[in-house]
Amino acid sequence: MENYCAFSKNHTCLKWLDYVITRQELEEADSLCHGNWIEIQRKNQYIRKRQTMRQSLKSTPPIIGDVASCIRPEDYLTMA
């Protein structure tokens, strides 16, 4: 789109400002969407990691007579 119109008195497009504003809004929305998607992916990886840790803690019996037997499963999640 160009800022020229043969039919207006000063030869400027009346819709040019609307076009520029809309384009800037779309660029901003695209960058925000991309940033949100990256954050969602990171949170999904974090959740999968925590779920894997939780499953491994449920299936592993505590070691008796060792320091590890004094640690609760909740403590493992905060140690990572």
trRosetta pair geometry for C-beta under 8 A, 3 or more apart (Angstrom, degrees):
i j d omega theta_ij theta_ji phi_ij phi_ji
1 13 7.3 -163 169 121 102 174
1 16 7.2 176 138 -114 117 70
1 19 5.3 -108 91 -159 157 161
2 13 7.0 138 100 -27 55 138
3 12 5.9 -14 169 -148 88 80
3 13 5.2 -125 -143 23 44 105
3 16 4.5 56 -113 -120 86 151
4 11 5.8 -11 -151 162 73 93
4 12 7.1 -55 -106 -114 33 36
4 13 6.4 9 40 -36 18 96
5 8 4.6 55 92 7 120 106
5 11 6.0 179 63 -163 58 44
5 12 6.3 4 24 105 99 17
5 13 4.5 129 -37 -87 110 60
5 14 7.0 -14 -5 -7 163 74
6 11 6.7 10 -102 -127 31 88
8 11 6.0 176 73 -78 88 18
8 12 6.1 -71 86 53 144 52
8 13 7.5 176 4 -93 141 25
8 14 6.5 154 -82 -41 146 95
12 16 6.6 -78 172 6 89 141
13 16 4.1 110 80 -44 103 100
13 19 7.8 4 115 6 134 133
15 18 4.9 -54 -165 44 68 119
15 19 5.9 75 136 -29 83 100
16 19 5.5 -56 -151 34 33 114
16 20 6.3 30 155 -19 68 104
17 20 5.7 -51 -145 35 33 110
17 21 6.2 30 157 -16 66 107
18 21 6.0 -57 -144 40 28 108
18 22 6.1 27 158 -18 64 111
19 22 5.9 -59 -145 39 26 109
19 23 6.2 27 157 -20 63 109
20 23 5.8 -56 -149 36 28 111
20 24 6.5 26 155 -17 63 107
21 24 5.8 -57 -150 38 30 110
21 25 6.3 31 153 -19 65 107
22 25 5.7 -54 -147 37 32 112
22 26 6.4 32 154 -19 65 105
23 26 5.8 -55 -148 36 31 111
23 27 6.5 31 153 -19 64 105
24 27 5.7 -52 -147 35 33 112
24 28 6.4 32 154 -17 65 106
25 28 5.7 -55 -148 38 31 111
25 29 6.2 32 154 -19 65 107
26 29 5.6 -52 -143 38 31 112
26 30 6.3 36 155 -23 64 105
27 30 5.7 -53 -148 34 30 114
27 31 6.6 25 155 -15 64 104
28 31 6.0 -56 -148 37 31 106
28 32 6.3 28 154 -16 65 108
29 32 5.7 -56 -145 40 31 110
29 33 6.1 33 155 -22 66 108
30 33 5.7 -54 -144 36 28 112
30 34 6.3 28 156 -19 63 106
31 34 5.7 -53 -147 36 32 112
31 35 6.4 32 154 -17 64 106
32 35 5.7 -56 -148 39 31 111
32 36 6.2 32 154 -19 66 106
33 36 5.7 -54 -147 37 30 111
33 37 6.3 33 153 -22 64 105
34 37 5.7 -53 -149 33 31 113
34 38 6.7 32 153 -19 63 102
35 38 5.8 -52 -151 33 33 111
35 39 6.5 32 152 -16 65 106
36 39 5.6 -56 -150 38 34 112
36 40 6.3 36 152 -21 68 105
37 40 5.6 -51 -146 35 33 113
37 41 6.4 35 154 -20 64 103
38 41 5.8 -54 -150 35 31 111
38 42 6.5 31 153 -18 64 106
39 42 5.8 -55 -149 37 32 111
39 43 6.3 29 155 -16 66 107
40 43 5.8 -57 -147 39 30 109
40 44 6.3 33 154 -21 65 106
41 44 5.7 -54 -148 35 31 112
41 45 6.5 32 154 -18 64 103
42 45 5.8 -53 -150 35 32 111
42 46 6.4 33 151 -19 65 106
43 46 5.5 -52 -147 37 34 115
43 47 6.3 36 153 -20 66 104
44 47 5.7 -52 -145 36 32 111
44 48 6.3 32 155 -18 65 105
45 48 5.8 -54 -147 37 31 110
45 49 6.3 32 154 -20 64 106
46 49 5.7 -56 -150 35 29 112
46 50 6.4 27 154 -16 65 107
47 50 5.7 -56 -147 39 31 110
47 51 6.2 31 154 -20 66 107
48 51 5.7 -54 -145 37 31 111
48 52 6.3 33 155 -20 64 105
49 52 5.8 -54 -150 35 29 112
49 53 6.5 29 152 -18 63 106
49 80 7.6 171 146 156 118 157
50 53 5.6 -54 -148 37 33 112
50 54 6.2 34 153 -21 66 106
50 77 6.5 49 -143 -141 94 107
51 54 5.6 -53 -145 36 32 112
51 55 6.3 32 155 -19 65 104
52 55 5.8 -54 -147 36 30 109
52 56 6.4 26 155 -16 64 107
53 56 5.9 -58 -148 38 30 108
53 57 6.3 30 154 -20 65 107
53 76 6.5 -174 171 129 114 111
53 77 6.2 134 116 -100 137 74
53 80 6.6 -82 -97 -48 158 148
54 57 5.7 -55 -149 35 31 112
54 58 6.5 31 153 -20 64 104
54 73 7.5 73 -133 171 65 120
54 77 7.1 21 -74 -83 83 117
55 58 5.8 -54 -149 33 33 111
55 59 6.5 15 159 -7 65 111
56 59 6.1 -65 -144 45 31 101
56 60 5.9 20 161 -15 69 118
57 60 6.1 -63 -133 41 27 103
57 73 4.4 113 161 -137 140 106
57 76 5.6 172 -93 59 133 155
58 73 7.6 47 -66 -126 58 150
62 68 6.5 -174 -158 123 79 88
62 69 4.5 102 158 -122 114 71
63 66 4.2 -6 112 35 118 130
63 68 4.8 52 40 72 112 118
63 69 5.3 -116 78 -54 58 93
64 69 5.5 81 -106 -93 33 154
65 69 6.8 70 20 3 27 146
66 69 5.4 112 59 -8 69 96
67 70 6.0 -58 -168 30 48 110
67 71 7.2 45 142 -25 71 104
68 71 5.7 -54 -156 25 45 114
71 75 4.7 -119 -168 77 90 137
71 76 6.5 99 142 -55 121 80
72 75 4.9 104 58 -3 73 102
72 76 7.8 -129 100 -7 46 82
73 76 5.7 -44 -159 21 43 115
73 77 7.3 42 149 -19 66 99
74 77 5.9 -53 -162 29 40 112
74 78 7.0 25 149 -9 68 105
75 78 5.9 -62 -152 41 39 103
75 79 6.2 45 150 -33 70 107
76 79 5.6 -55 -148 26 33 116
76 80 7.4 42 157 -33 62 94
77 80 6.7 -43 -163 9 33 111
